[in-house]
Amino acid sequence: MKILVTGGAGFIGSNFIHYLLENHPTDQVINFDALTYAGNLASLADIQNDSRYHFVQGNISDPQAVAQVISTYQIDSVVNFAAESHVDRSILHPDAFVRSNFVGVSTLLDVVKQQRVNKFVQISTDEVYGSSRGHEQFNESAHLNPSSPYSATKAGADLLALSYYKTYGINVSITRSANNYGPFQFPEKLIPLMVTNGLRGKSLPVYGDGKNVRDWLHVFDNCRAIDAILRHGRPGGIYNIAAHNYEENIQIVAKIVKQLELPQSMIDYVSDRPANDQRYSIDDALIRNELGWQPTIDFDQGISQTVDWYVTHEKWWRPLLGAVHNR
């Protein structure tokens, strides 16, 4: 299979490229990335000379660039990770999120239609459902209720992708995963921010009372799910991907403080961000029953290994600190 991975220099995209090359030796993978602040080719340095891998710099909002890369490499399938994804930045600069997360997806879909690409996978988020109440879990047919410009643009892109399936018969599938964690995550997200701040003796900023709950899914398990959807997902299908590891933000910070042997005094409660959803919780019975997927990585082991990864990979994250939006 010849796969175009858009946003492949980002966190989940770079992990997915590694997953493909390790598990599907006959695949050809083309990484198409604009290399914005969160795109980092250092995450792929170990495979840059692999004959099955190619990098092309370009923006998914540029129709000529998208058409050229799909035509040149005779792409069979597109997996779209390219997105602005940091909620804080979306509150400050929503226009950038509209351009990337909605206009960019529109451009990709148009070219996919014109060039008759076999499969398009849109990588979305559980945040499109909004905050859940109590132990409520959203399934794939739940009402969309996004709270931030980030989640609103992702929800809009989901609907646009589904319209291309219904109107033009494009083979589209959508993934909506829980919070991902693991190696190569840009150090403005919760876990790498806390680790890198702690290692540098800086305070650990926690929004509000730290009681916001997220479900934590290791990026490797998400890559396995995306790969299953790429190869076996139904046209027009939406798949929630969960781990059911529900933790308050402050509990995550406490695990990091303990592992790094940091003083509790480094935790700094800061003003909450606007419209900060209290809890995300999704029902992923569909992908488990239909595609036989389930997570494999134990959360306590996974987060411990992730913290260790940042401890031992300072050369990867240190150059990125100048671009971090540090709460």
N, C-alpha and C positions, 0 to 999 in steps of 0.2 A: 504494500500500500504506500502511496505517496501522500504524505500528510503535511499540510500547511498548519503550523502552530503559530497563531498570531499572539503577540505578547509573550513570546517564549523566553525572553530574558528577565521576566519577572519571577516572582516567588513560585506560584503554582506551575506556571508555564515551564520554567527551567527544570523543576522536579519531574514534570510530565515528560519532557524530552528525554531526560535520563531514564525514566521508566520505559519508554518506548524502545529505546536503543538496547536496553538490557533484556527486554522480554520479547521483542519482535525483531530478530536479527535481519530479516529481509525487508523491513520497512525503510523508506527514505523519508527523512524529516527535514523540513525547511522551516527555519525560524525567521519569522517576519516581525520585526520590532522597531519602534521609533526611537528606542533608547532615551526615553524621558528619565526623570530623576530616579525612578524606581527600577529601571531596566539596567541590568548589570551583566555584561558578558563574562565577567569573572566567575559567575555561577556555572558557566559552561566551558571553562578553560580546559577541563580534562578531556573534552570530546571535540575540541575545535578542529582537530586534524582527522577525525573519523570520516571516512569517505561517504558514509550514509547520512551525514549531517551537513547542512548548508545554512549560512546566515545571510539574510538580506535585510538591510536597514530600510524601513519605510513606514508610513503611517496608514492605518486602516481607513482613514477619511479621504485618502487620495485614490480615486478610482483608477487612474492610469497605472499607478504603482501596484495596486492590488491585481489588476487585470494582467499586468506583465508577469508578476511572479507566478500567478496561477497558470498562465499559458506556458511560460518558460519551463517550468518543472512538471507540467502535465499533472496537476494536483487532482487526486481522487477525493480527498476529504479535507475539510477545514475545521479546526478546533479553535474557537475564539476565546482566548484569555485576555486579550488586550482591553484594558480598562483603567480608568482612574478609580481607585478603590478606597481611599482613606476618607472616612466620614468627616473628620475635622476639616480637611481641605475642601470638601464639597460644600460645607457651610460658608466658607470664605470665598470660594471661587466656583460657583455652580456652573458657570458657562463652560468651563473646561470639561466638566463631566458630561454636559449635554453633547459637546462636540465628539468626545471620545466614545462614550457609552451608548449614545443613541445614533448620532449621525454616522459614526464609524461602522456600527452594525448595519445600518441601512446601506452603506456603500458595499460592505462585504456581501450582503444578501443579493444586491443587484448583480454583482459580478458572478457570484455563484450561480444565479439564475441564467445569466447570459452564456456562461461557459459550461453549463450543465455539469457542475461538480456533483459527485454522487451523494455526499453527506456533509451536513453542517451541524456542528455541536456548539451551542451557545452556553458559555459558562456563566451562570447567574449566582444568586445568593439567597440564603434563607431570610435575609433582611427585607425582601420584597413583601413578606407577609406581615411585617410590623411586629409589635410586641404581643406576646401571648399572655393570657391571664391564668394565674394559678398553674395547674399542670396541663393546660390546654396544649394540644399539638396540632399543627397545621398539616393537612395532606395536600396533594398536588392540585386539588380543585378548590382550595380555600380562596376566599376573597383576598385580593392584593391590597395592602394597606401600608405603603412605604412611608417612612417618617422623615428621611433626609433626601437632599438632592441626589446623593449617591444611589440610594435604594430606589428612588423614583425613576432615575434614568435606566437602571437595570431592569425594573419592571416594564418600562416602556419598550425596551429592546426585546424583552421576552415576548410581549404581545406582537411586536413587529415581526419577529421570527416566526411565530405561530401563524400570522397572516400569510406569510410566504408559503407555508405548508398548505394552508387551506385554499389560497387563491391560485398558486402556481404549481402545487404538488412537489415543492422542494422537500427533500428528505431532511427535516430539521428535528433535532432533539435538544432538550434544555436540561441542564443540571442546576440544582439549587442545594448547595452544601452548607453545612454548619461551619463555624469558625475553624479555619485551618491553622495548624502550627507545625513547625519543623524547620529544617535548615534552609538557608537562602532567603529568609523573610526580611524585608527591608526594616531597618531598626527604628521605625516609628510606631509599629504595631505593638500591642501590649507586651507579649513575652520578650521579644528581642529588645524592646525599649527598656524594660526593667533590668534585663541582664546586662546590657551594655552600660546603662547608667550606673548600676551597682558596681560593675568592674572598674568604673572610672571615679567612684566615690561621690557620685551625684545623687540627688534626691530621686525618689521613685514616685512620680505623680500619679495619684489615683483619683478618678473622677467621683465627685459626690461622696456617698458613704461606702462606695466600693461594693455595693450589694447587687449590682447588675449581673444577671446570670447569662452565660453563654454555654453552648454545647461545643466541646473541643474535639476536633477530628484531625488525626495526623495526616499530613499532606500525602504521604505514601498511600494510605488507604483511599484518599480521594482520587489519586491518580489511577488506582485500580478500578474504581467505580467509573471514572470518565472513560477509561479504555473499554470497559464492558459496554458502556452506552454507545461509544463510537462504533463498535463492531456489531452489536446486537440490539441496540435500542430501537424502539418502535418509531417510525415516522410520525412526527407530531407529538411524541411522548415527552412528558416532563417527569423528572426523577429527583426526588429529595434524597440527599445523602447525609446521614447523621451518624453520630457515634454514641449519643446518649451519655456523654460525660459532662454532666451539668455542674458547673463551678461558678461561684461568685468571683468577680474580678479580684477581690481582696484575697480570696483563697489561692488564686494563682500567684499573686504577688507574695503571699506568705510562703508558698512552696519554694519560690526563687530565693527569697531572703534566707530560708533555712539551708538550702543547698549551697549557696554562696557564703554562708556564715556571716551575713550582714546584720548590723544592729537594726532593731525595729524602728529606731528613731529616723531612719532614712526614708520611711514611708511618709509621703506628703499628700494629704487630702486636699484636692483643689476643686474649684468651682465646676459643677457638672456642665457638660456641653448641652446645647439646646436639643430638645426632643430626643433625649437619649433613651432608647427602648430599654425596658426593664428586663425582659427575658425573651430569648429566641428558643423555640422548641418546634421541631418538625417530626412528622410521622414518615418514616422511610420504609414502610412495609412493602411498598411497590417494588423497589429495586431489589430488595431481599428475596421476595417471592418470584418476581419475573426473571431476574438475571442471576439470582443465586449469590449476590454479593453480600458480604458483611465485613465490618472492620476487624482487623487482626491485631492491632497494636494496643497493648495495655496502656492506659493513660498515664499512670504514675511512672511507668518505665519510659514512655515516650517523651514526657516533658523533662524527665531527668536527662535523657540522652540529648534532647534539644538544647537544654541549658549548657551541657558539656560541649556541644558543638560550637556554640558562640564563644565559650571560654577558650577553645582551642583554635578558633578561626578569626582572631582579631585582625589579621591582615585582610580578610574579606570585608568586615564591617567598618573598620576604622576609617577608610577613605570616604564612606558614605555619610558620615555624621554631619557634614556641612549642609546636607539637604534635608535633614530630619526636621519634621514639624513636631517639636517637643512640648506639647501640651502647655 
